[in-house]
Amino acid sequence: IRLSLLFSLWMLLPLFLLLIAQQQIQSTKHPSPGMFGGEALWAVLCVVLAMVMSLALAFSIARQQALAGALERAVNNLPMQFAYIDADRCFRFSNQAHLMTCVLPEQSYFGRSVREVLGEEIYRQIEPHLDRALLGQRVDFELRLPDGDRIGDLAVSSLPDATRDGKVKGLFVLADDITARKRDEAERKRLLA
């Protein structure tokens, strides 16, 4: 809230300075003999300051957009699945790996509930873990997913996104495909038996 208030003030200040400059120019009925009289100098300084602040704001916005784009590219190139789920249990972001392995990959599921996207069977498996994570606990668990004729295993970590006062706004969810590791462990057990 503090940052948005500061940002709003930063945006309004150039406008305020331009209004002051306009008022100074209009109120100058008897200009000073020099090229830059007192009021005119004040108006020019206000305009220059407003322009500098506007450029600084534009640079800051461009920088933030570039950083957000770089972060999105990095997250989309992670070898594991990543998603953000809000406190209402709706998907707000998913990286490419998560989108590719989604139960409904052909549909966009931004804003849709976890239950709707993953289906009732999988949701029943993960609901207790979501409950704990939304209470503020980091939760690590394994999940077995049916995928047509084969079974897939995921190692899932749910990390709460909490405010400073502890209110959970959502969850960062990381899932790593451990199917090959599970298959190798089962094969080792079979050979050792």
C-alpha positions as a Markdown table, in Angstrom:
| # | Residue | x | y | z |
|---|---|---|---|---|
| 1 | Ile | 0.0 | 0.0 | 0.0 |
| 2 | Arg | 2.9 | 2.4 | 0.8 |
| 3 | Leu | 4.5 | 1.7 | -2.5 |
| 4 | Ser | 1.3 | 2.3 | -4.5 |
| 5 | Leu | 0.7 | 5.6 | -2.5 |
| 6 | Leu | 4.2 | 6.7 | -3.3 |
| 7 | Phe | 3.8 | 5.8 | -6.9 |
| 8 | Ser | 0.5 | 7.8 | -7.1 |
| 9 | Leu | 2.1 | 10.8 | -5.5 |
| 10 | Trp | 5.1 | 10.5 | -8.0 |
| 11 | Met | 2.6 | 10.5 | -10.9 |
| 12 | Leu | 0.6 | 13.4 | -9.6 |
| 13 | Leu | 3.5 | 15.6 | -8.7 |
| 14 | Pro | 4.5 | 16.5 | -12.4 |
| 15 | Leu | 0.8 | 17.3 | -13.1 |
| 16 | Phe | 0.8 | 19.6 | -10.0 |
| 17 | Leu | 4.0 | 21.3 | -11.1 |
| 18 | Leu | 2.6 | 21.8 | -14.6 |
| 19 | Leu | -0.5 | 23.4 | -13.1 |
| 20 | Ile | 1.7 | 25.7 | -11.0 |
| 21 | Ala | 3.6 | 26.6 | -14.1 |
| 22 | Gln | 0.5 | 27.3 | -16.0 |
| 23 | Gln | -0.9 | 29.5 | -13.2 |
| 24 | Gln | 2.4 | 31.4 | -13.0 |
| 25 | Ile | 2.4 | 32.1 | -16.7 |
| 26 | Gln | -1.2 | 33.2 | -16.7 |
| 27 | Ser | -0.8 | 35.4 | -13.6 |
| 28 | Thr | 2.1 | 37.3 | -15.1 |
| 29 | Lys | 0.4 | 40.5 | -16.2 |
| 30 | His | 3.6 | 42.6 | -16.1 |
| 31 | Pro | 6.5 | 40.5 | -17.3 |
| 32 | Ser | 9.9 | 41.3 | -15.9 |
| 33 | Pro | 12.3 | 43.1 | -18.3 |
| 34 | Gly | 14.7 | 40.2 | -18.4 |
| 35 | Met | 14.2 | 37.1 | -20.5 |
| 36 | Phe | 13.4 | 35.1 | -17.4 |
| 37 | Gly | 11.5 | 37.1 | -14.9 |
| 38 | Gly | 10.7 | 35.7 | -11.4 |
| 39 | Glu | 7.3 | 34.1 | -12.3 |
| 40 | Ala | 8.5 | 33.0 | -15.7 |
| 41 | Leu | 11.6 | 31.4 | -14.3 |
| 42 | Trp | 9.5 | 29.6 | -11.7 |
| 43 | Ala | 7.2 | 28.3 | -14.5 |
| 44 | Val | 10.1 | 27.1 | -16.6 |
| 45 | Leu | 11.6 | 25.3 | -13.6 |
| 46 | Cys | 8.3 | 23.6 | -12.8 |
| 47 | Val | 7.9 | 22.5 | -16.4 |
| 48 | Val | 11.5 | 21.2 | -16.5 |
| 49 | Leu | 11.1 | 19.4 | -13.2 |
| 50 | Ala | 7.8 | 17.9 | -14.4 |
| 51 | Met | 9.5 | 16.6 | -17.5 |
| 52 | Val | 12.4 | 15.1 | -15.6 |
| 53 | Met | 10.0 | 13.4 | -13.2 |
| 54 | Ser | 7.9 | 12.1 | -16.1 |
| 55 | Leu | 11.0 | 10.7 | -17.8 |
| 56 | Ala | 12.2 | 9.1 | -14.5 |
| 57 | Leu | 8.7 | 7.5 | -14.1 |
| 58 | Ala | 8.7 | 6.2 | -17.7 |
| 59 | Phe | 12.2 | 4.7 | -17.2 |
| 60 | Ser | 11.1 | 3.1 | -13.9 |
| 61 | Ile | 8.0 | 1.6 | -15.6 |
| 62 | Ala | 10.1 | 0.3 | -18.5 |
| 63 | Arg | 12.6 | -1.2 | -16.1 |
| 64 | Gln | 9.9 | -3.0 | -14.1 |
| 65 | Gln | 8.3 | -4.4 | -17.3 |
| 66 | Ala | 11.7 | -5.6 | -18.5 |
| 67 | Leu | 12.4 | -7.3 | -15.1 |
| 68 | Ala | 8.9 | -8.9 | -15.1 |
| 69 | Gly | 9.5 | -10.2 | -18.6 |
| 70 | Ala | 12.8 | -11.6 | -17.7 |
| 71 | Leu | 11.4 | -13.3 | -14.6 |
| 72 | Glu | 8.5 | -14.8 | -16.6 |
| 73 | Arg | 11.0 | -16.2 | -19.2 |
| 74 | Ala | 13.1 | -17.6 | -16.4 |
| 75 | Val | 10.1 | -19.3 | -14.7 |
| 76 | Asn | 8.8 | -20.6 | -18.0 |
| 77 | Asn | 12.2 | -22.3 | -18.6 |
| 78 | Leu | 12.3 | -24.1 | -15.3 |
| 79 | Pro | 12.5 | -27.8 | -15.7 |
| 80 | Met | 9.9 | -28.3 | -13.1 |
| 81 | Gln | 6.2 | -27.3 | -12.9 |
| 82 | Phe | 5.5 | -23.9 | -11.2 |
| 83 | Ala | 2.1 | -22.4 | -10.4 |
| 84 | Tyr | 0.6 | -19.7 | -8.2 |
| 85 | Ile | -2.7 | -20.5 | -6.6 |
| 86 | Asp | -4.6 | -17.7 | -4.7 |
| 87 | Ala | -6.3 | -18.0 | -1.3 |
| 88 | Asp | -9.6 | -18.8 | -3.1 |
| 89 | Arg | -7.8 | -21.9 | -4.6 |
| 90 | Cys | -7.8 | -20.5 | -8.2 |
| 91 | Phe | -4.8 | -20.6 | -10.6 |
| 92 | Arg | -3.3 | -17.2 | -11.2 |
| 93 | Phe | -0.1 | -18.2 | -13.0 |
| 94 | Ser | 1.4 | -21.4 | -14.4 |
| 95 | Asn | 4.7 | -21.9 | -16.2 |
| 96 | Gln | 5.0 | -23.7 | -19.5 |
| 97 | Ala | 6.0 | -27.0 | -17.9 |
| 98 | His | 2.9 | -26.9 | -15.8 |
| 99 | Leu | 0.7 | -26.0 | -18.7 |
| 100 | Met | 2.1 | -28.9 | -20.8 |
| 101 | Thr | 1.2 | -31.5 | -18.1 |
| 102 | Cys | -2.1 | -30.0 | -17.0 |
| 103 | Val | -5.1 | -32.3 | -16.9 |
| 104 | Leu | -6.8 | -29.9 | -19.3 |
| 105 | Pro | -3.9 | -28.7 | -21.4 |
| 106 | Glu | -6.0 | -27.4 | -24.3 |
| 107 | Gln | -7.8 | -24.9 | -22.1 |
| 108 | Ser | -6.7 | -21.8 | -20.3 |
| 109 | Tyr | -7.1 | -22.2 | -16.6 |
| 110 | Phe | -6.1 | -18.8 | -15.3 |
| 111 | Gly | -8.7 | -17.9 | -12.7 |
| 112 | Arg | -10.2 | -21.4 | -12.6 |
| 113 | Ser | -10.4 | -23.4 | -9.4 |
| 114 | Val | -7.9 | -26.1 | -8.7 |
| 115 | Arg | -10.7 | -28.6 | -8.3 |
| 116 | Glu | -12.1 | -27.7 | -11.8 |
| 117 | Val | -8.7 | -27.9 | -13.5 |
| 118 | Leu | -7.3 | -31.0 | -11.8 |
| 119 | Gly | -10.5 | -32.9 | -11.4 |
| 120 | Glu | -12.3 | -34.3 | -8.3 |
| 121 | Glu | -10.1 | -37.4 | -7.9 |
| 122 | Ile | -6.8 | -35.5 | -7.8 |
| 123 | Tyr | -8.3 | -32.6 | -5.8 |
| 124 | Arg | -9.3 | -35.1 | -3.0 |
| 125 | Gln | -5.7 | -36.2 | -2.8 |
| 126 | Ile | -4.3 | -32.7 | -2.5 |
| 127 | Glu | -7.0 | -30.9 | -0.6 |
| 128 | Pro | -5.5 | -31.7 | 2.9 |
| 129 | His | -2.1 | -30.4 | 1.7 |
| 130 | Leu | -3.7 | -27.2 | 0.3 |
| 131 | Asp | -5.5 | -26.7 | 3.6 |
| 132 | Arg | -2.3 | -26.9 | 5.6 |
| 133 | Ala | -0.4 | -24.7 | 3.1 |
| 134 | Leu | -3.2 | -22.0 | 3.2 |
| 135 | Leu | -2.8 | -22.0 | 7.0 |
| 136 | Gly | 0.7 | -20.8 | 6.5 |
| 137 | Gln | 2.8 | -24.1 | 6.6 |
| 138 | Arg | 5.2 | -25.2 | 3.9 |
| 139 | Val | 3.9 | -28.6 | 2.7 |
| 140 | Asp | 5.9 | -31.2 | 0.8 |
| 141 | Phe | 4.2 | -34.3 | -0.5 |
| 142 | Glu | 4.2 | -36.8 | -3.3 |
| 143 | Leu | 1.3 | -37.2 | -5.7 |
| 144 | Arg | 0.5 | -40.1 | -8.0 |
| 145 | Leu | -1.2 | -39.0 | -11.2 |
| 146 | Pro | -2.9 | -41.3 | -13.7 |
| 147 | Asp | -2.0 | -40.4 | -17.2 |
| 148 | Gly | -3.8 | -42.6 | -19.6 |
| 149 | Asp | -2.2 | -46.0 | -19.5 |
| 150 | Arg | 0.7 | -45.0 | -17.3 |
| 151 | Ile | 1.1 | -43.5 | -13.8 |
| 152 | Gly | 3.2 | -40.4 | -13.1 |
| 153 | Asp | 4.6 | -39.4 | -9.8 |
| 154 | Leu | 5.3 | -35.8 | -8.7 |
| 155 | Ala | 7.2 | -34.4 | -5.7 |
| 156 | Val | 5.2 | -31.3 | -4.8 |
| 157 | Ser | 6.1 | -28.3 | -2.5 |
| 158 | Ser | 3.6 | -25.7 | -1.6 |
| 159 | Leu | 5.0 | -22.5 | -0.2 |
| 160 | Pro | 2.7 | -20.0 | 1.4 |
| 161 | Asp | 2.8 | -16.4 | 0.1 |
| 162 | Ala | 2.1 | -14.5 | 3.3 |
| 163 | Thr | 1.9 | -10.9 | 4.2 |
| 164 | Arg | 4.1 | -9.4 | 7.0 |
| 165 | Asp | 1.1 | -9.9 | 9.4 |
| 166 | Gly | 0.9 | -13.6 | 8.4 |
| 167 | Lys | -2.2 | -13.5 | 6.2 |
| 168 | Val | -1.8 | -16.1 | 3.4 |
| 169 | Lys | -2.5 | -14.5 | 0.0 |
| 170 | Gly | -1.8 | -17.7 | -2.0 |
| 171 | Leu | 0.6 | -20.5 | -2.6 |
| 172 | Phe | 3.7 | -21.0 | -4.8 |
| 173 | Val | 3.5 | -24.6 | -6.0 |
| 174 | Leu | 6.5 | -26.4 | -7.4 |
| 175 | Ala | 6.2 | -29.9 | -8.8 |
| 176 | Asp | 9.0 | -32.1 | -10.0 |
| 177 | Asp | 8.3 | -35.3 | -12.1 |
| 178 | Ile | 9.9 | -38.2 | -10.1 |
| 179 | Thr | 8.4 | -41.0 | -12.1 |
| 180 | Ala | 11.7 | -42.3 | -13.4 |
| 181 | Arg | 13.2 | -42.2 | -9.9 |
| 182 | Lys | 10.2 | -44.1 | -8.5 |
| 183 | Arg | 10.4 | -46.6 | -11.3 |
| 184 | Asp | 14.2 | -47.1 | -10.6 |
| 185 | Glu | 13.6 | -47.5 | -6.9 |
| 186 | Ala | 10.9 | -50.2 | -7.5 |
| 187 | Glu | 13.2 | -52.0 | -9.9 |
| 188 | Arg | 16.0 | -52.0 | -7.3 |
| 189 | Lys | 13.6 | -53.4 | -4.7 |
| 190 | Arg | 12.4 | -56.1 | -7.0 |
| 191 | Leu | 16.0 | -57.1 | -7.9 |
| 192 | Leu | 17.1 | -57.1 | -4.2 |
| 193 | Ala | 14.1 | -59.3 | -3.1 |
